[in-house]
Amino acid sequence: MDRIEKIVFLSLVLDLFAFTIPLPLFPRIIEWYTVRESSDPRGLLSKTLQLVSWLRGLFYNPAGNPQKWDVVLLGGLMGSAFSLLQFLVSPKIGALSDRYGRRRVLLVTMLGNILSASVWIKSTTFASYMISRIIGGLSEGNVQLATAILSDITTPAQRSKSLAQIGIAFAICFCIGPPIGAYFAARPLPSSLAAMGIELNIYAIPAAISLLLLIIETVFLFVALPETHNRRLNSQTNRNVDQGNQSPGESPSRTGQQRRLDMLNTLCHLHFLFLSVFSGIEFTLTFLTFDLFDWSNSQNGALIGSIGIISALLQGGYVRQAIPKVGEGRMAKRGVASCIIGLIFLSLIPPFASSKPSTAIKLLQAVVVCLAFTSATVVSSLTSYASLQCDGGFDEDTGKPTQEHPQLAKGVALGKFRSAGQLGRALGPLLTCASYWTYGPTITYAMSAVAMIILSLSMVSLAANPHPSVQVEGKPTCT
């Protein structure tokens, strides 16, 4: 198991490294296309920017250069479009992995990612670049399938500790990927290419690095990753899952399945609501620092990077060690509580920015710590909680899984869970931006804090630990 966990972690690092390289380049890519296609008012980019300008004008008309805000907002919309595609495709990828196996489906999605990066290298028009993004949005399945693979090979007691590696990989790559992308974006393309009449995207070098990483990842997975679907781990532990909370005369399996289906639906709603708020905070945080402190791109990059570094340290240290003791439910609640505190601090920053700037900076530093703790805990805990709803029983004679409800198959269930979160990521930045430009940062973050408080109250039904056979702080949590 340790070997497969290492394979999954290394593949995630390669995949997320390739994914994060283009993140800081969106505004500059759009500016490049704007210059190239300025003479075509009926082109896709011109029409898209006109739509973005109209939408922005409904809420905000900045002084100076409104086109700059339109470019930034379009970059955010492109990220939302990627998440929307993931919302649509994640359940399909999960269902296919249940039918054909994790390894085979993962390798097919990797071919899609390779095609996406290849199109990016050659995309000299905005339309071709959007085709690259669409292919990528429909193909990205590494994180979802890594979750399913780790769920296949771990017992309930090990699950949350193992899945924390996904958060660690995210935090590491979000720290190093964007700066590397920005560095190589500044490198000029070889002049020999122009002499040969070969025209490439202005950021073909970062695109080529992403492509190389994806090819290495695909070869690595093809050679090293075994199939994990339907692997038998601990039949006694799994047989205990459906033995709790049934009424006299009812089938334990049927009652337990319905209970787990209800919990899975609850977790999907919580995932959607949390990321709807949290992704909006992430997206508008740089707006706040730009408006109030006039921070440069490098300063904002350092701000986001510091959140990633602290989150990685928390994931690798505190979370992996503490979550087996406190349980997934309690850890998720702690993360939401930390987010509430951070949002309250954020709402206080604008009043202090002009009168007491040093106090405003200290509040921002506290926000970084709070958001890093939230980033390190909530999604990974809820994901682990969701995966544990899929641990059904095994036949004692054959060792094969007993008949399970189709919606509790790991691929389907985790695909549905991820889909709910991606819908939140698609809608959250749009709604938060609309509020930010209409009501200002103080009211926006105060409203977000209220939304998180409501979310926290709705999490009361979550047990500290979702699995009846796992001990939390020395006591069984549900029997």
N, C-alpha and C positions, 0 to 999 in steps of 0.2 A: 504493500500500500504506500509506503514511504516513497518508493520509486515512482509510482504513478503520480503522486502528489507533486514531486519535484518536476516531472515532465509537464504537468499542467501549469505549474507556477512559471516555469521558464517560457512556455508557449504564450502565456498571458503577458509576460513582460515584453516579449517580442511583438505581440499583437498590439498591445496598448501603446508601446513605444511608437509603432508605425501610425497608430490612430491619433496620437497627441501631437505629432510633428506639425501637421498643417493648422492646428487650432489658432495660433497667433497670426496666421497669414491671411485669414479671410478678408479683413478690410483692405489690405494692400492688393490682394488678387482682384477684388471688385474694382478698386481704383484703376488697376491696369486695364481691365476690360472696358471700363468707362472711357478711358482715353482712346483705346483701339476702336470702340464701336460708337463713339460720339457722333459720327457722321450718319448713323443709321437710327433715326428716331423711332422707327417701327420695329427695331430689333428686340429680342427677348429682354436684354438688360435694360434698355430704355423704358420699356413698358413696365418691367418689374420695379424699377426705381420710381417711376411715376406713381405706381400703386403704393409703394412704401411711403413716399412723400405725402400722399393723400391721407394715409392712415396716421402717420405721425402728426400731420396738421390737425387732426381731430382732437389731439390731446396736448400738443406742445409745438410752439413756434419760436425756436431759439433765435436770439440775436446773433449776428455775425454770419456764420457759414452753416446753414441748415443742411446742405448736401453732405457735410461730414457726418452729421447724425444719421442721415439716411443710409450711408454706407455702413456705419456701425450696426444700425438696426437690421439691415439686410443680412449682415453676417450672422446676427442672432437668429433671424428667420431661417437661414440655411441650416443652422444647428437644430432648430425646432423641426424643420422638414425631415432631417435625418432621424430624429426621435419618433416622428409620426410614422415614418416607414418602418421603423423597428416595432412600433406598436402593432402595425398590421401584420408583420411577418413573423414575429417571435412565436406566437402559438403554432404556426405552421412548422417552423423549424423544430420546435419541441415535439410535436406529433410525429414528424418524420424520424426523429432520433429514437423515439419509442418503437417505431416500426422497422427501421433499417439499421439501427445501431448508432451510438454516439460518434464513433470514429469515422464512419463513412460519411455521415452528414456534415461533420466538422470539416473534413477534407474538401467536400463540395463547396461549402461556404468559403473556405480559404481560396478556392479558385475564383470565386466571385470577387473577393477582396483584391486578388492579384489583377484581375481585369479592371477593377476600379482605379487602381494606382496607375496601370498602363494607360488608360484613357486620360487620366490627369496629366501625365507627361506630355501628351500630344494635344491637349485641349488649348487651342489658340482662340476659341470663341467661348463666350459665356454659356451658350447652349450646350456645347460639348462638355464644359466643366460641370454643369448641372447633371448631365448624363452620368458622369463619373460619380457624383455624390449620390445619385439615385441607385446606381449599381451597388455602391458601398452600403447604403442604408438597407437595401434588400438582402445583402449578403452577410453582414456582420452577425456572427453567431457564437463567437469564441467565448465571451463571458457567460452567456446563457448555458452553453454546452459544457463549459468548465464547471459550472455550478452543478449540473446534472451528473457529470463524471465523478466529482468529489462526493456527491450524495450517494452515488452507486457504491463507492469503495469504503465508506466510513460508517461506523456504527453511530447511533444517535448521540452517545456520550462524546464522540469525537467530532461530530458534525460542525458545530459552530467554530471550534478551534481550527478545523481544516478550511472552512469557507472564509475565515479571516484572511487567508492568503490572497484572496481576490482583492480585498480592500487594500492590502499592502502593495500588490502589483499596481493598482490604480494610483495610489499615492506616490509611489516611486516614479512612475512614468509621467504623471502630470507635473512632477518637479523637473525632470530632465528632458522630456520630449519637446515642449514648447520652446525652451531656450535653444536647443539644438536646431529646431526648425527655423527659428529666427536667424541663427548664425549662418546656416547654409543658404538661407534666402538672400543674404547679402552677397553671396559669392556669384560673380558673373558667369554666364554660360560660356563654354569654350568658343572662341571666335571661329574656330575651324568649322563648327556646325553651320554658322551663317554662310561661310565661304562655300560650303557644300550644298547650300540651299535647303538645309533642314531647319524647319521652324518648330520650336517647342514652346511650352508654357514658360512664363518668366521664372516660375519656381520649379522648373524641371529637376533641379538637383535635389531639393527636399523630397520631391515626388519619387525620384529614383532611389533615394535612401529608404523611403517607405516600401517601395516595391521590393528592394533587396531583402529587407527584414521579413516581409511577408513570404517571400520565396524560401528563405531559410527556415521560417516557422513551419511552412507546409512540408518541406522535406523532413524536418525534425519530427513532426507529428506522424508522418507516413512511416518512418523507420522505427520510432520509439514507442508510440502510443498503442496499447492493446485495447480491445473492445471491453467495455465495462458493463454494458447493459445486461440486466438480469443476473448479475453476479451475486452469489449467496455469501452473506457475511456472518450474521449471528441470528440464527433462526429463533432461538429462545427469546432474545431481546425483541425481535420483530413480532413474534407471536403475542407478546404482551400488549401491543399497541392498542388493539381494539377491545381489550377486556375491561375498560373503565367506563363508568357512567351509563351502563345499560340498565333498563328496567326489567323486573322479573318477567320471564316468558318471552323476552325479545332476543333475537339473534345477536350475540356480541359483535360479530363481524359487521352485520348490517347497521346496527346502532352506531358503532365506532366509525364506520365509513361516512355516515351522514353527519356525524359530529365533525369529522375532519373536513368534509366538503364545506360545511358552514364556516369553519375556521379559515379555510383557504380563501373563501370569498371575502371574509372580513379582512384578512391580510392583504388581499389585492386592493381593497378600498383604502386601507391605511397607507399602503405603498403609493397609490395614486395621490392621495391627499398630501402626504408628506412631501413628495417630490414636486408637486404643484407649487408648494410654498418655498421649499428649499432651493429649487433650481432658479426661481425668480430672485431670491436673495443673491445667489451666486452671480447671476447675470447683471444685476444692477449695482453690485458692490463697486465695480470700477467706475460706473457713472457717478456714484457718490464721491469717490476720491478725486475724480476729475473736476467735478463741479465745485467742491468745497476746498480742496487743497491744491488744485491744478497739478496733479501728479502726472508724471510722464509715463509712457508705456513701460519703461524699465522698472519704475517704482511700483506700478500696478502688477507687473510680472513678479516682482519680489514679494508683493503682498499675497498673491495667489499661491506662489511657491512655498511661502512660509506655512500656509494652511496645509498644503500637501505634506510638507516635511513633518510637522507636528502630528498630522493624522497618521502618517506611516509609523512614527515612533509609538504612538498610542496603540495602533493595530498590532504591531509586532511585540509590544511589551505588555501593556495593561490589559487590552481586550482579550488576547489569546489566553492569558493566565486567569483572568477574572471571570470570563463568561461561563466556564464550566461550573463555577461556584455559585454565581448569582442567577444564571439562566438567561435565555435569549429575551424573554418578555421584559424582565426587569432592566436589562441592559438597553433595550430599545427605548424604554420609558426614560431612562437617565439621559440618553442622547437627545430626546425631544425636550426634556427639561433644560438641558444646556442650550439648545437652540432658542428657547423662549428667553432665557437670560441674555443671549447674544442679541436678539432682536430688540429687547428693551434698551440695551446699550446703543444699538444702531439708531433708534429713534431719538436718543438724547444727543447724538453727535452734532446734528445741524445747529441747534441753539448754542452749543459751546464753540462751534468752529470759528465764529467771528469774534466772540468776546474772550474766550479762553481756549486758544488753539492747542495749548499743551495738554489741557484736560481732554479735548476732543481726540488727540492722538492716543492718549492712554486708554480712552474708551475703545478706540479702534483696535488697539493691541489686545484688549480683553475680548473683543469680538472675534479676533483671529483664533484665540484659544478655544472659545466656546464653539465656533463653527467647525474647528478641527476635531473636537471631541464628538460633535454630532456626526460629522462625516465618517468618523472611524467606527461608529457604533450602530446607527439606526438601520441603514440598508442591509448591512451584513447580518445583523441580528434578525431582522424580519425575513431575510432570505433563508437563513438557517431554520427559522420557525416554519416557513412555508415548506421547505424540503422535508421536514420531519412529519408533515401531514401525509406524506407519500409512503411511509414505511409500513407496509402491510405485512401480512403473515406469510409463512412458507409451509408447504406440505412436508410433514415429518418424514414420509417415506421417500419421496422423490427429490426433496430439496428445492423444488421449483416454487415460484410465487403462487399463492392461492389466487382465486378469481378476485380481481380488484375492480372497483368502479373506474370506467375509462377516464374520468376527469381527475383521478388520483394517480395516474401514471406519471412518473417523474417528469418526463419531457413535456407532456401536456400541461401539468400543473405549474411547473416552473416557467414555461413559456407564457402562460396566462399571467403569472405573477409579474414577470419582466414586462410584458405588454402593458399592464396597468401602470407601472412606473414610468415607462417611456411616454405614455400619453400625458402623464403629469409633467414630464420634462418638455414636452412639446407645447403645452398650454401655459405652464407657469411663467416663463419669461415674458410672454406676450401680455398676460394679465398684469403682471407686476410692473412692466414698463408703462402700460396704460395708466395704472394707478400712480406711479412715480411722477409721470409728466402732468397728470391732472391734479393730484392732491399734494404732491411734494414728498420728500423722503420720510419726514417725521410721521405723517399720517400713514404712509404706506407700510413702514416697518412696524408701527403700532398695530395696524390692522393684521399684519402677518403674525405678530405675537399673539393676538387674540385667536387667530385661526389655529396656531400651534397649541394653544391652551385647550381649545375645543378638541383637537386631535388627541391631546394627552388624556382628556377625560374619556374619549371613546376607546382608549387602550386599556381601560380598567379591566375589561373582560379577559385580557391576555394573562394566562398563568405565567408565573416566573419562569417555568420550564415547560415546554409543550409535550414532553415525552414522559409517560408514566413510570418508566423503568429507570429513569436517570435521577440520581440523587443531587439535590441542590442544597448546598450548605449543610450536608449531612442528613437531610430529611427528604423523604419522597414527596414530590410536589402534587401529584394527583394519582389516586389509587381507586 
